[in-house]
Amino acid sequence: MKRILFYTGAKTYGGHEITSLFILKWFLERGTEVECVFPPENQPLADALTKLEEKNGRLRLWPMTPPRVLFHALHHRCCHQTVDALVVEFTRLDVDFAFVSQGNLEISALGTLAARKACIPCLSYLPMAHGFREMGTHYGRLRDLFNRYLVHQPAFWLTCTETQTERLRRLGAQQPIELLPQPIAFDEPPAPADVRRELGIAQDAVVLGMCGRLNNKQKGCDLFTRALSESPSDSPLRACTVLLIGEGQDGRDSVATLRSNGWSGKLHCTGWCAHPEKYLSTLDLLVLPSRFEGLPHVILEALYLGIPVAAADVDGLSDYLPSEWLFPKENATALRAKLLEFLQDQEAYLSALPELRQRVIRENAPQAVSKALESILIKFSKYIGLALRDEQSS
């Protein structure tokens, strides 16, 4: 493959962008030219792409802001001008195939529709195939109804867990679906002791925390806040330090609530950071009270760093983590009980960690993900009738 299109319409930066950027770099390292269409409003993504462009002349960036609409599928189906304009751009770029990075069925759907209309084979990465009703979105039932045809647009799907594969099949996907492990691609972070000194956290403190987009709707930041703030004054939880790594209005609200409930001196918030693993390494327990998920990149990072997890029993979290680390979703009381269980016998709680860490090293190291990606792309190439370029003969 000599030239491909990389398309994303995502305006926020999350775990699926990390995997998508890994895929983009994989192609560049193998001599493929990449035409990248992306929204400049996504500043972290724009910064990462700009750095890549400076280092690699085979990457060309085409900033393009997608329209702001509520019913994406209905808009794209009725307002053909938007899709047609992108078809013209895609055709002009003269690519072998399109890779589309989708956070959910609506995000970047414009790219899958334009690729199909331009007769460009499309490989889509979709880590979350949830319906919008399930995600508690406004007009979720209607959006799910309009979105059903979107599942048929790509030629080939990539996702991250068996649960998401099953969701795609239930939506009617008949295309091939392959699982791609998410890459752990960062250098070893600084020593936790150094980071604790930087943050003003005592070396012997037990640190509980969340990491990522700090919101209530998906990540359940409010459940963590309630589990802590409603704990009795003599609870062992009151001796813990809380670290929130990331940003979001709900996260700021949680900080205010916790400060007003006795955590003023034991609460730290980093804000958004390009390398969250630096702060993640200081945690004794990562807390994920999510209401729905794909497979959060942060749990793989935590396990790689040797940090245990307490998580809601949903989706990819249930697929990956031992039942002893899970608690019923939407239940702050059950979360509080799980945190106390960790505090009361950390040695027993940590017993599952070595095997999980070895799994991450085995499946999610860059070399392992590269090998899996190459195997998938060979299948994709055969499916769409292309042949991967033989690098040795080029």
ZAMISE-81167 format. One record per residue (C-alpha): residue number from 0; residue in one letter; x, y, z. Coordinates in Angstrom, 3 decimals. Layout:
! ZAMISE-81167
<i->NUM; aa->A; east->X; north->Y; up->Z>
...
***
This chain:
! ZAMISE-81167
<i->0; aa->M; east->0.000; north->0.000; up->0.000>
<i->1; aa->K; east->1.648; north->3.197; up->-1.152>
<i->2; aa->R; east->-0.747; north->5.851; up->0.115>
<i->3; aa->I; east->-3.563; north->5.722; up->2.658>
<i->4; aa->L; east->-6.054; north->8.163; up->4.138>
<i->5; aa->F; east->-6.245; north->8.644; up->7.910>
<i->6; aa->Y; east->-9.509; north->10.311; up->8.933>
<i->7; aa->T; east->-10.881; north->11.368; up->12.303>
<i->8; aa->G; east->-13.628; north->13.781; up->13.263>
<i->9; aa->A; east->-13.083; north->13.415; up->17.022>
<i->10; aa->K; east->-12.913; north->16.765; up->18.789>
<i->11; aa->T; east->-11.649; north->15.350; up->22.092>
<i->12; aa->Y; east->-8.564; north->13.257; up->22.803>
<i->13; aa->G; east->-8.951; north->9.840; up->24.412>
<i->14; aa->G; east->-7.691; north->6.283; up->24.454>
<i->15; aa->H; east->-8.854; north->5.455; up->20.935>
<i->16; aa->E; east->-6.692; north->8.289; up->19.560>
<i->17; aa->I; east->-3.658; north->6.685; up->21.222>
<i->18; aa->T; east->-4.312; north->3.446; up->19.350>
<i->19; aa->S; east->-5.129; north->5.281; up->16.110>
<i->20; aa->L; east->-1.884; north->7.263; up->16.285>
<i->21; aa->F; east->0.011; north->4.034; up->16.863>
<i->22; aa->I; east->-1.530; north->2.654; up->13.657>
<i->23; aa->L; east->-0.649; north->5.836; up->11.759>
<i->24; aa->K; east->2.980; north->5.611; up->12.944>
<i->25; aa->W; east->3.060; north->1.935; up->11.957>
<i->26; aa->F; east->2.284; north->2.853; up->8.357>
<i->27; aa->L; east->4.777; north->5.717; up->8.289>
<i->28; aa->E; east->7.554; north->3.489; up->9.619>
<i->29; aa->R; east->6.933; north->1.114; up->6.724>
<i->30; aa->G; east->7.247; north->3.771; up->4.063>
<i->31; aa->T; east->3.554; north->4.385; up->3.421>
<i->32; aa->E; east->2.424; north->7.907; up->2.559>
<i->33; aa->V; east->-0.404; north->9.084; up->4.820>
<i->34; aa->E; east->-2.921; north->11.807; up->4.009>
<i->35; aa->C; east->-4.412; north->12.842; up->7.355>
<i->36; aa->V; east->-7.753; north->14.670; up->7.619>
<i->37; aa->F; east->-8.504; north->15.786; up->11.174>
<i->38; aa->P; east->-10.319; north->18.512; up->13.177>
<i->39; aa->P; east->-7.875; north->21.238; up->14.299>
<i->40; aa->E; east->-10.077; north->21.858; up->17.372>
<i->41; aa->N; east->-8.692; north->18.652; up->18.893>
<i->42; aa->Q; east->-5.560; north->20.389; up->20.147>
<i->43; aa->P; east->-3.755; north->17.405; up->21.734>
<i->44; aa->L; east->-4.276; north->15.403; up->18.547>
<i->45; aa->A; east->-3.249; north->18.346; up->16.355>
<i->46; aa->D; east->-0.060; north->18.781; up->18.398>
<i->47; aa->A; east->0.811; north->15.083; up->18.108>
<i->48; aa->L; east->0.190; north->15.087; up->14.354>
<i->49; aa->T; east->2.232; north->18.250; up->13.836>
<i->50; aa->K; east->5.203; north->16.685; up->15.628>
<i->51; aa->L; east->4.883; north->13.592; up->13.457>
<i->52; aa->E; east->4.705; north->15.707; up->10.307>
<i->53; aa->E; east->7.898; north->17.541; up->11.278>
<i->54; aa->K; east->9.724; north->14.220; up->11.644>
<i->55; aa->N; east->8.271; north->12.427; up->8.640>
<i->56; aa->G; east->7.866; north->13.849; up->5.156>
<i->57; aa->R; east->5.440; north->11.063; up->4.195>
<i->58; aa->L; east->2.710; north->12.537; up->6.421>
<i->59; aa->R; east->0.574; north->15.372; up->5.063>
<i->60; aa->L; east->-1.987; north->17.121; up->7.253>
<i->61; aa->W; east->-5.338; north->18.429; up->6.043>
<i->62; aa->P; east->-7.160; north->20.237; up->8.895>
<i->63; aa->M; east->-10.911; north->20.094; up->8.353>
<i->64; aa->T; east->-13.687; north->20.928; up->10.811>
<i->65; aa->P; east->-16.707; north->18.590; up->10.580>
<i->66; aa->P; east->-20.187; north->20.134; up->10.942>
<i->67; aa->R; east->-21.715; north->20.481; up->14.415>
<i->68; aa->V; east->-24.975; north->18.530; up->14.283>
<i->69; aa->L; east->-27.004; north->16.482; up->16.765>
<i->70; aa->F; east->-28.370; north->13.748; up->14.505>
<i->71; aa->H; east->-25.228; north->12.931; up->12.532>
<i->72; aa->A; east->-26.635; north->10.024; up->10.550>
<i->73; aa->L; east->-29.841; north->11.861; up->9.613>
<i->74; aa->H; east->-27.925; north->15.005; up->8.649>
<i->75; aa->H; east->-25.431; north->13.130; up->6.482>
<i->76; aa->R; east->-28.224; north->11.180; up->4.798>
<i->77; aa->C; east->-30.375; north->14.210; up->4.036>
<i->78; aa->C; east->-27.737; north->16.910; up->3.481>
<i->79; aa->H; east->-25.661; north->15.326; up->0.744>
<i->80; aa->Q; east->-23.509; north->18.421; up->0.259>
<i->81; aa->T; east->-21.436; north->17.638; up->3.364>
<i->82; aa->V; east->-20.656; north->14.083; up->2.286>
<i->83; aa->D; east->-20.166; north->15.075; up->-1.356>
<i->84; aa->A; east->-17.653; north->17.775; up->-0.431>
<i->85; aa->L; east->-15.608; north->15.219; up->1.493>
<i->86; aa->V; east->-15.878; north->12.739; up->-1.387>
<i->87; aa->V; east->-14.207; north->15.331; up->-3.625>
<i->88; aa->E; east->-11.364; north->15.739; up->-1.113>
<i->89; aa->F; east->-10.913; north->11.996; up->-0.631>
<i->90; aa->T; east->-10.869; north->11.382; up->-4.386>
<i->91; aa->R; east->-8.306; north->14.138; up->-4.907>
<i->92; aa->L; east->-5.955; north->12.495; up->-2.401>
<i->93; aa->D; east->-5.843; north->9.305; up->-4.534>
<i->94; aa->V; east->-5.386; north->6.728; up->-1.755>
<i->95; aa->D; east->-5.430; north->2.921; up->-1.662>
<i->96; aa->F; east->-7.753; north->2.774; up->1.330>
<i->97; aa->A; east->-9.095; north->4.836; up->4.228>
<i->98; aa->F; east->-8.490; north->4.248; up->7.928>
<i->99; aa->V; east->-11.215; north->5.925; up->10.002>
<i->100; aa->S; east->-10.833; north->6.425; up->13.757>
<i->101; aa->Q; east->-14.257; north->6.293; up->15.451>
<i->102; aa->G; east->-14.899; north->6.729; up->19.164>
<i->103; aa->N; east->-18.513; north->5.667; up->18.661>
<i->104; aa->L; east->-20.794; north->5.087; up->15.678>
<i->105; aa->E; east->-21.398; north->8.811; up->15.113>
<i->106; aa->I; east->-17.866; north->10.107; up->15.625>
<i->107; aa->S; east->-16.112; north->10.193; up->12.240>
<i->108; aa->A; east->-19.121; north->8.588; up->10.508>
<i->109; aa->L; east->-18.762; north->11.291; up->7.865>
<i->110; aa->G; east->-15.457; north->9.685; up->6.893>
<i->111; aa->T; east->-16.933; north->6.193; up->6.474>
<i->112; aa->L; east->-19.815; north->7.561; up->4.385>
<i->113; aa->A; east->-17.531; north->9.610; up->2.133>
<i->114; aa->A; east->-15.104; north->6.716; up->1.673>
<i->115; aa->R; east->-17.924; north->4.388; up->0.648>
<i->116; aa->K; east->-19.368; north->6.933; up->-1.782>
<i->117; aa->A; east->-15.903; north->7.522; up->-3.254>
<i->118; aa->C; east->-15.454; north->3.723; up->-3.646>
<i->119; aa->I; east->-12.452; north->3.778; up->-1.290>
<i->120; aa->P; east->-12.167; north->0.640; up->0.889>
<i->121; aa->C; east->-12.553; north->1.650; up->4.526>
<i->122; aa->L; east->-11.098; north->0.100; up->7.671>
<i->123; aa->S; east->-12.745; north->1.566; up->10.777>
<i->124; aa->Y; east->-11.493; north->1.390; up->14.361>
<i->125; aa->L; east->-14.460; north->1.452; up->16.756>
<i->126; aa->P; east->-13.667; north->0.710; up->20.426>
<i->127; aa->M; east->-17.203; north->1.527; up->21.659>
<i->128; aa->A; east->-20.208; north->0.200; up->19.729>
<i->129; aa->H; east->-22.723; north->1.268; up->22.388>
<i->130; aa->G; east->-26.116; north->2.654; up->21.503>
<i->131; aa->F; east->-26.814; north->6.256; up->22.465>
<i->132; aa->R; east->-29.834; north->5.283; up->24.528>
<i->133; aa->E; east->-27.598; north->3.023; up->26.604>
<i->134; aa->M; east->-25.124; north->5.889; up->27.041>
<i->135; aa->G; east->-27.880; north->8.148; up->28.395>
<i->136; aa->T; east->-27.581; north->10.632; up->25.527>
<i->137; aa->H; east->-30.311; north->13.132; up->24.628>
<i->138; aa->Y; east->-32.695; north->11.651; up->22.048>
<i->139; aa->G; east->-30.759; north->8.396; up->22.369>
<i->140; aa->R; east->-33.528; north->6.157; up->21.035>
<i->141; aa->L; east->-33.970; north->8.319; up->17.918>
<i->142; aa->R; east->-30.244; north->8.568; up->17.304>
<i->143; aa->D; east->-29.896; north->4.791; up->17.556>
<i->144; aa->L; east->-32.668; north->4.408; up->14.998>
<i->145; aa->F; east->-31.030; north->6.791; up->12.529>
<i->146; aa->N; east->-27.560; north->5.364; up->13.162>
<i->147; aa->R; east->-28.270; north->1.743; up->12.282>
<i->148; aa->Y; east->-27.227; north->2.145; up->8.657>
<i->149; aa->L; east->-23.825; north->3.507; up->9.712>
<i->150; aa->V; east->-22.703; north->0.052; up->10.814>
<i->151; aa->H; east->-22.780; north->-1.094; up->7.172>
<i->152; aa->Q; east->-20.481; north->1.624; up->5.777>
<i->153; aa->P; east->-16.907; north->0.373; up->6.435>
<i->154; aa->A; east->-15.568; north->-2.638; up->4.565>
<i->155; aa->F; east->-13.862; north->-3.965; up->7.690>
<i->156; aa->W; east->-14.077; north->-3.307; up->11.440>
<i->157; aa->L; east->-11.417; north->-3.149; up->14.129>
<i->158; aa->T; east->-12.440; north->-3.146; up->17.784>
<i->159; aa->C; east->-10.920; north->-3.965; up->21.167>
<i->160; aa->T; east->-12.997; north->-6.636; up->22.970>
<i->161; aa->E; east->-15.336; north->-9.537; up->22.289>
<i->162; aa->T; east->-18.146; north->-7.544; up->23.911>
<i->163; aa->Q; east->-17.797; north->-4.823; up->21.277>
<i->164; aa->T; east->-17.720; north->-7.446; up->18.519>
<i->165; aa->E; east->-21.003; north->-8.827; up->19.841>
<i->166; aa->R; east->-22.493; north->-5.324; up->19.907>
<i->167; aa->L; east->-21.541; north->-4.743; up->16.273>
<i->168; aa->R; east->-23.081; north->-8.062; up->15.269>
<i->169; aa->R; east->-26.304; north->-7.209; up->17.116>
<i->170; aa->L; east->-26.412; north->-3.921; up->15.213>
<i->171; aa->G; east->-26.292; north->-5.893; up->11.978>
<i->172; aa->A; east->-22.609; north->-5.750; up->11.005>
<i->173; aa->Q; east->-21.806; north->-8.525; up->8.536>
<i->174; aa->Q; east->-18.312; north->-7.335; up->7.607>
<i->175; aa->P; east->-15.185; north->-8.973; up->9.038>
<i->176; aa->I; east->-14.423; north->-7.797; up->12.586>
<i->177; aa->E; east->-10.954; north->-8.166; up->14.084>
<i->178; aa->L; east->-9.686; north->-7.487; up->17.605>
<i->179; aa->L; east->-6.621; north->-5.270; up->17.913>
<i->180; aa->P; east->-4.865; north->-5.028; up->21.294>
<i->181; aa->Q; east->-4.296; north->-1.477; up->22.493>
<i->182; aa->P; east->-0.615; north->-0.504; up->22.639>
<i->183; aa->I; east->1.258; north->0.486; up->25.764>
<i->184; aa->A; east->3.658; north->2.938; up->24.196>
<i->185; aa->F; east->5.388; north->5.121; up->26.761>
<i->186; aa->D; east->8.792; north->5.303; up->28.365>
<i->187; aa->E; east->9.167; north->4.316; up->31.988>
<i->188; aa->P; east->7.752; north->7.165; up->34.125>
<i->189; aa->P; east->9.754; north->8.884; up->36.867>
<i->190; aa->A; east->10.052; north->7.128; up->40.206>
<i->191; aa->P; east->6.765; north->7.400; up->42.157>
<i->192; aa->A; east->8.656; north->8.822; up->45.146>
<i->193; aa->D; east->9.853; north->11.768; up->43.032>
<i->194; aa->V; east->6.363; north->12.470; up->41.695>
<i->195; aa->R; east->4.885; north->12.292; up->45.185>
<i->196; aa->R; east->7.405; north->14.869; up->46.357>
<i->197; aa->E; east->6.464; north->17.080; up->43.405>
<i->198; aa->L; east->2.761; north->16.846; up->44.299>
<i->199; aa->G; east->3.299; north->17.170; up->48.044>
<i->200; aa->I; east->1.975; north->13.672; up->48.787>
<i->201; aa->A; east->3.433; north->11.797; up->51.746>
<i->202; aa->Q; east->5.535; north->8.790; up->50.769>
<i->203; aa->D; east->3.580; north->6.487; up->53.092>
<i->204; aa->A; east->0.140; north->7.745; up->52.013>
<i->205; aa->V; east->-2.351; north->5.360; up->50.410>
<i->206; aa->V; east->-3.358; north->7.100; up->47.188>
<i->207; aa->L; east->-6.674; north->6.366; up->45.464>
<i->208; aa->G; east->-7.437; north->8.030; up->42.165>
<i->209; aa->M; east->-9.053; north->8.343; up->38.770>
<i->210; aa->C; east->-7.319; north->9.098; up->35.484>
<i->211; aa->G; east->-8.688; north->10.351; up->32.160>
<i->212; aa->R; east->-11.700; north->12.437; up->31.202>
<i->213; aa->L; east->-13.226; north->13.361; up->34.547>
<i->214; aa->N; east->-16.925; north->13.285; up->33.737>
<i->215; aa->N; east->-20.032; north->11.808; up->35.331>
<i->216; aa->K; east->-21.932; north->10.610; up->32.266>
<i->217; aa->Q; east->-19.450; north->7.926; up->31.228>
<i->218; aa->K; east->-16.622; north->7.788; up->33.749>
<i->219; aa->G; east->-18.752; north->7.983; up->36.915>
<i->220; aa->C; east->-16.709; north->10.656; up->38.649>
<i->221; aa->D; east->-19.771; north->11.447; up->40.790>
<i->222; aa->L; east->-19.886; north->7.858; up->42.095>
<i->223; aa->F; east->-16.284; north->8.031; up->43.302>
<i->224; aa->T; east->-17.023; north->11.388; up->44.919>
<i->225; aa->R; east->-20.090; north->10.027; up->46.725>
<i->226; aa->A; east->-18.268; north->6.894; up->47.871>
<i->227; aa->L; east->-15.654; north->9.085; up->49.549>
<i->228; aa->S; east->-17.683; north->12.062; up->50.755>
<i->229; aa->E; east->-20.415; north->9.899; up->52.334>
<i->230; aa->S; east->-17.940; north->7.726; up->54.241>
<i->231; aa->P; east->-18.131; north->8.029; up->58.067>
<i->232; aa->S; east->-15.629; north->10.266; up->59.817>
<i->233; aa->D; east->-13.905; north->7.229; up->61.365>
<i->234; aa->S; east->-13.676; north->5.289; up->58.078>
<i->235; aa->P; east->-10.186; north->4.151; up->56.972>
<i->236; aa->L; east->-10.949; north->5.935; up->53.700>
<i->237; aa->R; east->-10.588; north->9.257; up->55.519>
<i->238; aa->A; east->-6.874; north->8.549; up->55.954>
<i->239; aa->C; east->-6.340; north->8.129; up->52.196>
<i->240; aa->T; east->-5.096; north->10.692; up->49.699>
<i->241; aa->V; east->-7.123; north->11.286; up->46.519>
<i->242; aa->L; east->-5.478; north->12.062; up->43.169>
<i->243; aa->L; east->-7.526; north->13.080; up->40.109>
<i->244; aa->I; east->-5.508; north->12.926; up->36.880>
<i->245; aa->G; east->-7.244; north->14.706; up->34.014>
<i->246; aa->E; east->-9.753; north->17.452; up->33.455>
<i->247; aa->G; east->-13.452; north->18.144; up->33.045>
<i->248; aa->Q; east->-16.135; north->20.269; up->34.679>
<i->249; aa->D; east->-17.496; north->17.269; up->36.566>
<i->250; aa->G; east->-14.002; north->16.663; up->37.900>
<i->251; aa->R; east->-13.814; north->20.254; up->39.119>
<i->252; aa->D; east->-17.199; north->19.824; up->40.795>
<i->253; aa->S; east->-15.910; north->16.664; up->42.477>
<i->254; aa->V; east->-12.889; north->18.545; up->43.794>
<i->255; aa->A; east->-15.179; north->21.186; up->45.325>
<i->256; aa->T; east->-17.415; north->18.524; up->46.903>
<i->257; aa->L; east->-14.512; north->16.570; up->48.362>
<i->258; aa->R; east->-12.868; north->19.690; up->49.737>
<i->259; aa->S; east->-16.083; north->20.619; up->51.506>
<i->260; aa->N; east->-16.288; north->17.103; up->52.960>
<i->261; aa->G; east->-12.940; north->16.884; up->54.681>
<i->262; aa->W; east->-10.416; north->16.132; up->51.936>
<i->263; aa->S; east->-8.895; north->19.602; up->51.572>
<i->264; aa->G; east->-5.420; north->18.567; up->52.691>
<i->265; aa->K; east->-5.468; north->15.183; up->50.973>
<i->266; aa->L; east->-6.787; north->16.025; up->47.526>
<i->267; aa->H; east->-4.707; north->16.665; up->44.407>
<i->268; aa->C; east->-5.764; north->17.310; up->40.807>
<i->269; aa->T; east->-3.248; north->17.495; up->37.957>
<i->270; aa->G; east->-5.474; north->18.857; up->35.180>
<i->271; aa->W; east->-4.944; north->17.632; up->31.635>
<i->272; aa->C; east->-1.471; north->16.255; up->30.947>
<i->273; aa->A; east->0.129; north->14.773; up->27.850>
<i->274; aa->H; east->1.809; north->11.983; up->29.836>
<i->275; aa->P; east->-0.605; north->10.859; up->32.572>
<i->276; aa->E; east->1.488; north->7.762; up->33.300>
<i->277; aa->K; east->3.833; north->10.039; up->35.246>
<i->278; aa->Y; east->1.099; north->10.625; up->37.837>
<i->279; aa->L; east->-0.594; north->7.258; up->37.391>
<i->280; aa->S; east->2.531; north->5.603; up->38.785>
<i->281; aa->T; east->1.926; north->7.267; up->42.179>
<i->282; aa->L; east->-1.441; north->5.550; up->42.732>
<i->283; aa->D; east->-1.930; north->2.605; up->45.042>
<i->284; aa->L; east->-5.330; north->1.897; up->43.472>
<i->285; aa->L; east->-6.893; north->3.095; up->40.218>
<i->286; aa->V; east->-10.665; north->3.578; up->40.482>
<i->287; aa->L; east->-12.924; north->3.224; up->37.420>
<i->288; aa->P; east->-16.612; north->3.605; up->38.344>
<i->289; aa->S; east->-17.613; north->3.887; up->34.664>
<i->290; aa->R; east->-21.212; north->3.586; up->33.516>
<i->291; aa->F; east->-20.140; north->2.219; up->30.122>
<i->292; aa->E; east->-16.786; north->1.550; up->28.468>
<i->293; aa->G; east->-14.905; north->-0.036; up->25.615>
<i->294; aa->L; east->-11.597; north->-1.093; up->27.121>
<i->295; aa->P; east->-10.078; north->1.967; up->28.835>
<i->296; aa->H; east->-6.460; north->2.450; up->27.862>
<i->297; aa->V; east->-5.724; north->3.566; up->31.411>
<i->298; aa->I; east->-6.336; north->0.128; up->32.948>
<i->299; aa->L; east->-3.699; north->-1.379; up->30.666>
<i->300; aa->E; east->-1.269; north->1.376; up->31.644>
<i->301; aa->A; east->-2.043; north->0.844; up->35.328>
<i->302; aa->L; east->-1.539; north->-2.920; up->35.128>
<i->303; aa->Y; east->1.706; north->-2.434; up->33.216>
<i->304; aa->L; east->2.898; north->-0.154; up->36.032>
<i->305; aa->G; east->1.849; north->-2.710; up->38.662>
<i->306; aa->I; east->-1.181; north->-0.799; up->39.957>
<i->307; aa->P; east->-4.373; north->-2.697; up->40.888>
<i->308; aa->V; east->-7.829; north->-1.542; up->39.817>
<i->309; aa->A; east->-11.296; north->-1.243; up->41.349>
<i->310; aa->A; east->-13.825; north->-1.031; up->38.520>
<i->311; aa->A; east->-17.522; north->-1.149; up->37.720>
<i->312; aa->D; east->-18.744; north->-4.439; up->36.303>
<i->313; aa->V; east->-19.348; north->-3.182; up->32.752>
<i->314; aa->D; east->-18.246; north->-3.985; up->29.197>
<i->315; aa->G; east->-14.487; north->-4.191; up->28.641>
<i->316; aa->L; east->-13.792; north->-3.869; up->32.361>
<i->317; aa->S; east->-15.711; north->-7.110; up->32.951>
<i->318; aa->D; east->-13.954; north->-8.718; up->29.979>
<i->319; aa->Y; east->-10.485; north->-7.966; up->31.286>
<i->320; aa->L; east->-10.438; north->-7.732; up->35.080>
<i->321; aa->P; east->-10.935; north->-10.450; up->37.726>
<i->322; aa->S; east->-14.351; north->-10.517; up->39.386>
<i->323; aa->E; east->-12.714; north->-9.737; up->42.750>
<i->324; aa->W; east->-11.833; north->-6.268; up->41.451>
<i->325; aa->L; east->-15.334; north->-5.462; up->40.184>
<i->326; aa->F; east->-18.370; north->-3.891; up->41.850>
<i->327; aa->P; east->-21.951; north->-3.358; up->40.566>
<i->328; aa->K; east->-22.244; north->-0.314; up->38.312>
<i->329; aa->E; east->-24.109; north->2.820; up->39.415>
<i->330; aa->N; east->-23.520; north->1.866; up->43.051>
<i->331; aa->A; east->-21.457; north->4.230; up->45.209>
<i->332; aa->T; east->-22.052; north->2.075; up->48.292>
<i->333; aa->A; east->-20.629; north->-0.995; up->46.547>
<i->334; aa->L; east->-17.663; north->1.072; up->45.368>
<i->335; aa->R; east->-16.999; north->2.234; up->48.928>
<i->336; aa->A; east->-17.108; north->-1.399; up->50.102>
<i->337; aa->K; east->-14.599; north->-2.364; up->47.387>
<i->338; aa->L; east->-12.242; north->0.442; up->48.446>
<i->339; aa->L; east->-12.452; north->-0.728; up->52.063>
<i->340; aa->E; east->-11.791; north->-4.297; up->50.942>
<i->341; aa->F; east->-8.596; north->-3.086; up->49.275>
<i->342; aa->L; east->-7.505; north->-1.163; up->52.383>
<i->343; aa->Q; east->-8.221; north->-4.045; up->54.747>
<i->344; aa->D; east->-6.118; north->-6.632; up->52.884>
<i->345; aa->Q; east->-3.959; north->-5.150; up->50.143>
<i->346; aa->E; east->-1.848; north->-8.293; up->49.856>
<i->347; aa->A; east->-4.874; north->-10.447; up->49.010>
<i->348; aa->Y; east->-6.209; north->-7.804; up->46.612>
<i->349; aa->L; east->-2.871; north->-7.694; up->44.785>
<i->350; aa->S; east->-2.686; north->-11.466; up->44.275>
<i->351; aa->A; east->-4.187; north->-11.250; up->40.767>
<i->352; aa->L; east->-1.834; north->-8.475; up->39.652>
<i->353; aa->P; east->1.288; north->-10.388; up->38.479>
<i->354; aa->E; east->-0.643; north->-12.528; up->35.982>
<i->355; aa->L; east->-2.537; north->-9.507; up->34.632>
<i->356; aa->R; east->0.665; north->-7.515; up->34.248>
<i->357; aa->Q; east->2.253; north->-10.359; up->32.305>
<i->358; aa->R; east->-0.785; north->-10.456; up->30.029>
<i->359; aa->V; east->-0.398; north->-6.738; up->29.277>
<i->360; aa->I; east->3.317; north->-7.178; up->28.549>
<i->361; aa->R; east->2.553; north->-10.161; up->26.315>
<i->362; aa->E; east->-0.372; north->-8.665; up->24.382>
<i->363; aa->N; east->-0.009; north->-4.879; up->24.566>
<i->364; aa->A; east->3.701; north->-4.231; up->24.142>
<i->365; aa->P; east->4.336; north->-2.283; up->20.898>
<i->366; aa->Q; east->6.008; north->-5.270; up->19.220>
<i->367; aa->A; east->3.037; north->-7.534; up->19.981>
<i->368; aa->V; east->0.511; north->-4.967; up->18.744>
<i->369; aa->S; east->2.571; north->-4.369; up->15.583>
<i->370; aa->K; east->2.538; north->-8.085; up->14.833>
<i->371; aa->A; east->-1.224; north->-8.294; up->15.418>
<i->372; aa->L; east->-1.817; north->-5.229; up->13.237>
<i->373; aa->E; east->0.256; north->-6.659; up->10.395>
<i->374; aa->S; east->-1.735; north->-9.895; up->10.500>
<i->375; aa->I; east->-5.027; north->-7.966; up->10.432>
<i->376; aa->L; east->-3.902; north->-5.780; up->7.529>
<i->377; aa->I; east->-2.967; north->-8.840; up->5.493>
<i->378; aa->K; east->-6.518; north->-10.140; up->6.032>
<i->379; aa->F; east->-7.948; north->-6.724; up->5.174>
<i->380; aa->S; east->-5.843; north->-6.458; up->2.022>
<i->381; aa->K; east->-6.966; north->-9.864; up->0.811>
<i->382; aa->Y; east->-10.566; north->-9.001; up->1.638>
<i->383; aa->I; east->-10.558; north->-5.798; up->-0.408>
<i->384; aa->G; east->-8.400; north->-7.246; up->-3.186>
<i->385; aa->L; east->-5.191; north->-5.342; up->-2.497>
<i->386; aa->A; east->-1.723; north->-6.643; up->-1.741>
<i->387; aa->L; east->0.509; north->-5.286; up->0.972>
<i->388; aa->R; east->3.673; north->-3.910; up->-0.511>
<i->389; aa->D; east->6.609; north->-6.264; up->-0.170>
<i->390; aa->E; east->9.116; north->-4.035; up->1.579>
<i->391; aa->Q; east->12.032; north->-6.272; up->0.753>
<i->392; aa->S; east->11.438; north->-5.889; up->-2.965>
<i->393; aa->S; east->10.829; north->-2.133; up->-2.856>
***
